[in-house]
Amino acid sequence: MEALKAIMGRRSIRKYTGEKIPEGDIKNLLEAAMNAPSAHNKQPWHFIVVDDRAVLDKVPEYHGYSKMLGQASHAIVVLGDNAVQDTDFWIHDCAAAIENILIAAHAMGYGAVWLGVHPSEALIKGTKDLFGVPGHVTPLGIVSLGVTTVEKPPRENYNEERVHWNKW
Ligand SMILES: Cc1cc2nc3c(=O)[nH]c(=O)nc-3n(C[C@H](O)[C@H](O)[C@H](O)COP(=O)(O)O)c2cc1C
């Protein structure tokens, strides 16, 4: 799929068939994630790929907006290593990685949605406890992924009032 078409057509998809996404396609999504831009090219990201049904089902126990994981094929937890990037740039880098996963998933015909974790202390703790994340690493978000039959129309978010030319 052409890049602009993939960006403009991406939507949050929360309904999945339950079918498994092949591992090769998950690798493609991780490659897309790791090709995101990164401040000082530090690439502070880590990714926990979750395909264990028992673990997927544990996330909604502490994350109130993640019920779709009940039908998801995989989740990818995106985390920043604060020992590698000790400024807030880790957030920017990991957010860019998440967006790359979402766009790539859409381009490949899969459904995906970003589940926010950081900056909620409760969600950070829940995620760190469930996945055994070390102290110097912080989860930014979780991507829920699945095979979907749902098609949502592209949004038309363009807003001329938010565009400023040369000055505010
Ligand atoms: C930082 C962030 C956190 C989000 N957290 C959740 C979430 O916890 N659960 C969820 O279902 N959607 C979540 N979303 C998806 C938004 O609800 C969605 O992007 C928004 O409603 C716009 O819809 P669209 O993605 O289809 O354009 C999150 C999106 C972002 C950027």
The ligand as an SDF file (V2000), in Angstrom:
LIG
                    3D

 31 33  0  0  0  0  0  0  0  0999 V2000
   -1.5870    8.0000   23.6100 C   0  0  0  0  0  0  0  0  0  0  0  0
   -2.8150    7.2230   23.1620 C   0  0  0  0  0  0  0  0  0  0  0  0
   -3.4520    6.3910   24.0620 C   0  0  0  0  0  0  0  0  0  0  0  0
   -4.5740    5.6470   23.6650 C   0  0  0  0  0  0  0  0  0  0  0  0
   -5.1160    4.7590   24.5490 N   0  0  0  0  0  0  0  0  0  0  0  0
   -6.1560    3.9790   24.1520 C   0  0  0  0  0  0  0  0  0  0  0  0
   -6.6500    2.9580   25.0180 C   0  0  0  0  0  0  0  0  0  0  0  0
   -6.1800    2.7880   26.1280 O   0  0  0  0  0  0  0  0  0  0  0  0
   -7.6690    2.1850   24.5630 N   0  0  0  0  0  0  0  0  0  0  0  0
   -8.2280    2.3670   23.3160 C   0  0  0  0  0  0  0  0  0  0  0  0
   -9.1600    1.6280   22.9830 O   0  0  0  0  0  0  0  0  0  0  0  0
   -7.7640    3.3270   22.4700 N   0  0  0  0  0  0  0  0  0  0  0  0
   -6.7340    4.1230   22.8380 C   0  0  0  0  0  0  0  0  0  0  0  0
   -6.2010    5.0460   21.9770 N   0  0  0  0  0  0  0  0  0  0  0  0
   -6.7730    5.1920   20.6180 C   0  0  0  0  0  0  0  0  0  0  0  0
   -7.6190    6.4740   20.5060 C   0  0  0  0  0  0  0  0  0  0  0  0
   -8.8140    6.2990   21.2210 O   0  0  0  0  0  0  0  0  0  0  0  0
   -7.8860    6.7490   18.9960 C   0  0  0  0  0  0  0  0  0  0  0  0
   -6.6490    6.9330   18.3350 O   0  0  0  0  0  0  0  0  0  0  0  0
   -8.7660    7.9670   18.8010 C   0  0  0  0  0  0  0  0  0  0  0  0
  -10.0700    7.7430   19.3100 O   0  0  0  0  0  0  0  0  0  0  0  0
   -8.8790    8.3450   17.3230 C   0  0  0  0  0  0  0  0  0  0  0  0
   -9.4070    7.2790   16.5760 O   0  0  0  0  0  0  0  0  0  0  0  0
   -8.6000    6.6790   15.3140 P   0  0  0  0  0  0  0  0  0  0  0  0
   -7.2840    6.1300   15.8300 O   0  0  0  0  0  0  0  0  0  0  0  0
   -9.4850    5.6090   14.7430 O   0  0  0  0  0  0  0  0  0  0  0  0
   -8.3630    7.8030   14.3420 O   0  0  0  0  0  0  0  0  0  0  0  0
   -5.0850    5.7890   22.3430 C   0  0  0  0  0  0  0  0  0  0  0  0
   -4.4230    6.6590   21.4520 C   0  0  0  0  0  0  0  0  0  0  0  0
   -3.3040    7.3470   21.8450 C   0  0  0  0  0  0  0  0  0  0  0  0
   -2.5760    8.2330   20.8420 C   0  0  0  0  0  0  0  0  0  0  0  0
  1  2  1  0
  2  3  1  0
  2 30  2  0
  3  4  2  0
  4  5  1  0
  4 28  1  0
  5  6  2  0
  6  7  1  0
  6 13  1  0
  7  8  2  0
  7  9  1  0
  9 10  1  0
 10 11  2  0
 10 12  1  0
 12 13  2  0
 13 14  1  0
 14 15  1  0
 14 28  1  0
 15 16  1  0
 16 17  1  0
 16 18  1  0
 18 19  1  0
 18 20  1  0
 20 21  1  0
 20 22  1  0
 22 23  1  0
 23 24  1  0
 24 25  2  0
 24 26  1  0
 24 27  1  0
 28 29  2  0
 29 30  1  0
 30 31  1  0
M  END
$$$$
